[in-house]
């Protein structure tokens, strides 16, 4: 079968949502034990997802116009990753997936020094495909979840009106905060920069960024909270921490507590019941901090990077840093 790869457009978003839900429904039923089909993503959520790197998000289209695959890609400064990525079952084995990954990686190579992805540990076929394409397994990603009601006593004094948000700053304050966020994230992983994510999640109305300040009004930590569901008919009541980072050398537990109080208050004010996040095993020393604050490990993903890459990506770090390479 002949197919063409091209950049994803606004007109493709509904079809991408349909293809993605179809591709992953079987996985959700088998491994997540979800009885219902996976709900489609909203067009608004896909529009937000592709806004950071519009040229890196691709679709595969057959000669008859049918969509036969898609891939999403994102860059956070000099760190880039791709996912979600899907090809309907009836079109697998025709080279569509490999073509999509190669094209997305080519885009990411022009912008990033670290190129990665996360995949499901149950999917040996995916791990094999990515290994053939030059990726190597690094660490598992712990998928964490915090049940908000259960931890109400711990955070009972948190009030949403006390939150320190990036959105609440003036233009000069926002610019300064973005510089400080770049400084914090870059000290955790060279080239990492969440400023584009902060601006995108705000401009699309999908959440907010919470700040924790130390002595001299220095920014010591931040958390990018997505509070709007990306799927239709979603009844999970779940918020999602896109990224959380604490300045190395700061009082990590205190900064983390401050950020989590703000996350808790923001989610509860919106009627959410839980908040999810991802913690790479590279930051294993931070896991006890999250467990002590009520987070549970629900499952795991496999993080992979494309070789060659700096050896630091494979070295353990004592940083407090949440993120997932999956969207």
Residue pairs with C-beta under 8 A, 6 or more apart in sequence:
1 62
1 63
1 68
1 91
1 94
2 62
2 63
3 60
3 61
3 62
3 63
3 68
3 69
3 94
3 96
3 99
4 60
4 61
4 63
5 58
5 59
5 60
5 61
5 99
5 100
5 103
6 58
6 59
6 61
7 54
7 55
7 57
7 58
7 59
8 16
8 50
8 54
8 57
8 58
8 59
8 70
10 47
12 59
12 67
12 70
13 43
13 46
13 47
14 43
15 59
15 67
16 41
16 46
16 59
16 67
16 70
17 40
17 41
17 42
17 43
17 46
18 40
19 67
19 69
19 70
19 86
19 88
20 40
20 41
20 70
20 84
20 86
21 37
21 38
21 39
21 40
21 41
22 88
23 86
23 87
23 88
23 89
24 38
24 84
24 86
25 37
25 38
27 120
27 122
27 123
28 34
28 38
29 35
31 120
31 122
38 231
39 231
39 232
39 233
39 234
40 231
40 232
41 230
41 231
41 232
42 229
42 230
42 231
42 232
44 204
45 206
45 228
45 229
45 230
45 231
47 204
48 200
48 201
48 204
48 206
49 57
49 72
49 74
49 230
49 327
50 57
50 72
51 200
51 203
51 204
52 74
52 75
52 196
52 197
52 200
53 73
53 74
53 75
53 80
53 107
53 111
55 107
56 73
56 74
56 75
56 80
56 82
56 104
56 107
56 108
57 70
57 71
57 72
57 73
58 70
58 71
58 73
58 100
58 103
58 104
59 67
59 69
59 70
60 67
60 68
60 69
60 70
60 87
60 96
60 99
60 100
61 67
61 68
62 68
62 91
68 87
68 88
68 91
68 96
69 85
69 86
69 87
69 88
69 91
69 96
69 97
69 100
70 85
70 86
70 100
71 82
71 83
71 84
71 85
71 86
71 100
71 101
71 103
71 104
72 82
72 83
72 84
72 85
72 327
73 80
73 81
73 82
73 104
73 107
73 108
74 80
74 81
74 82
74 327
75 108
75 111
75 112
75 196
76 185
76 192
76 193
76 194
76 196
76 197
76 243
77 112
77 182
77 185
77 186
77 191
77 192
77 193
77 194
77 195
77 196
78 111
78 112
78 113
78 114
78 190
78 191
78 192
78 193
79 112
79 113
79 114
79 116
79 189
79 191
79 192
79 193
80 108
80 111
80 112
80 114
80 115
80 116
81 108
81 115
81 116
81 117
81 118
81 325
81 326
82 101
82 104
82 105
82 108
82 115
82 117
83 117
83 118
83 119
83 325
83 326
83 327
84 326
84 327
85 97
85 100
85 101
85 104
85 117
87 96
87 97
87 100
97 129
98 129
98 133
101 129
101 130
101 133
102 133
105 115
105 133
105 306
108 115
109 115
112 191
113 190
113 191
113 309
113 310
114 189
114 191
114 305
114 309
114 310
114 313
115 305
115 306
115 309
116 135
116 138
116 303
116 304
116 305
116 306
116 325
117 130
117 135
117 303
117 304
117 325
117 326
118 141
118 278
118 301
118 302
118 303
118 304
118 324
118 325
118 326
119 126
119 127
119 130
119 301
119 302
119 304
120 126
120 301
120 302
121 127
121 140
121 300
121 301
121 302
127 137
127 302
127 304
130 304
131 137
131 304
133 306
134 306
134 307
135 304
135 305
135 306
135 307
136 304
136 305
136 306
136 307
137 302
137 303
137 304
138 280
138 281
138 282
138 303
138 304
138 305
138 313
138 314
139 280
139 281
139 282
139 284
139 303
140 280
140 281
140 300
140 301
140 302
140 303
141 278
141 279
141 280
141 281
141 300
141 301
141 302
141 303
141 324
141 325
142 278
142 279
142 280
142 281
142 287
142 297
142 300
143 276
143 277
143 278
143 297
143 298
143 299
143 300
143 301
143 324
144 276
144 277
144 278
144 279
144 290
144 295
144 296
144 297
144 298
144 322
145 238
145 274
145 275
145 276
145 277
145 295
145 296
145 298
146 260
146 264
146 274
146 275
146 276
146 277
146 293
146 294
146 295
146 296
147 273
147 274
147 294
147 296
148 264
148 267
148 268
148 272
148 273
148 274
148 275
149 273
150 294
151 264
151 293
151 294
154 293
154 294
155 260
155 261
155 264
155 265
157 261
158 261
158 262
158 264
158 265
159 265
160 265
160 266
160 268
160 269
162 262
162 265
163 208
163 210
163 262
163 265
163 266
164 210
164 211
164 212
164 213
164 262
165 208
165 209
165 210
165 211
166 174
166 177
166 178
166 198
166 202
166 208
166 209
166 210
166 211
166 222
167 202
167 208
167 209
169 177
177 211
177 219
177 222
178 195
178 198
178 199
180 218
180 219
181 193
181 194
181 195
181 198
181 219
181 222
181 245
182 193
182 194
182 195
183 247
184 219
184 221
184 222
184 245
184 246
184 247
184 248
185 192
185 193
185 194
185 243
185 245
186 192
186 193
187 247
187 248
188 245
188 248
188 317
188 319
188 321
189 312
189 313
189 321
190 310
190 312
194 222
194 224
194 243
194 245
197 224
197 242
197 243
198 209
198 224
201 207
201 208
201 209
201 224
201 226
201 242
202 208
202 209
205 228
206 226
206 227
206 228
207 224
207 225
207 226
207 227
207 228
207 239
207 242
208 225
208 227
208 266
209 222
209 223
209 224
209 225
210 222
210 223
210 225
210 259
210 262
210 263
210 266
211 219
211 221
211 222
212 219
212 220
212 221
212 222
212 246
212 255
212 258
212 259
212 262
213 219
213 220
214 220
214 247
214 250
214 251
214 255
218 247
219 247
220 246
220 247
220 250
220 251
220 255
221 244
221 245
221 246
221 247
221 250
221 255
221 256
221 258
221 259
221 320
222 243
222 244
222 245
222 259
223 241
223 243
223 244
223 259
223 260
223 262
223 263
223 322
224 241
224 242
224 243
224 244
225 239
225 240
225 241
225 242
225 263
225 266
225 267
225 275
226 239
226 240
226 241
226 242
227 239
227 240
227 266
227 267
227 270
227 272
229 236
229 238
236 274
237 271
237 272
237 273
237 274
238 272
238 273
238 274
238 275
238 276
239 263
239 266
239 267
239 270
239 272
239 274
239 275
239 276
240 275
240 276
240 277
241 263
241 275
241 276
241 277
241 322
242 323
242 324
243 321
243 322
243 323
244 256
244 259
244 277
244 320
244 321
244 322
244 323
245 319
245 320
245 321
245 322
246 252
246 255
246 256
246 259
246 319
246 320
246 321
247 255
248 319
252 286
252 289
252 320
253 289
255 320
256 289
256 293
256 320
257 293
260 293
263 275
264 275
267 274
267 275
276 298
277 290
277 295
277 322
277 324
278 301
278 322
278 323
278 324
278 326
279 286
279 287
279 290
279 321
279 322
280 303
280 321
280 323
281 303
282 313
282 315
282 316
282 317
283 317
283 318
283 319
283 320
283 321
284 316
285 316
285 317
285 318
286 318
286 319
286 320
286 321
287 297
289 320
291 297
301 324
301 326
303 325
305 313
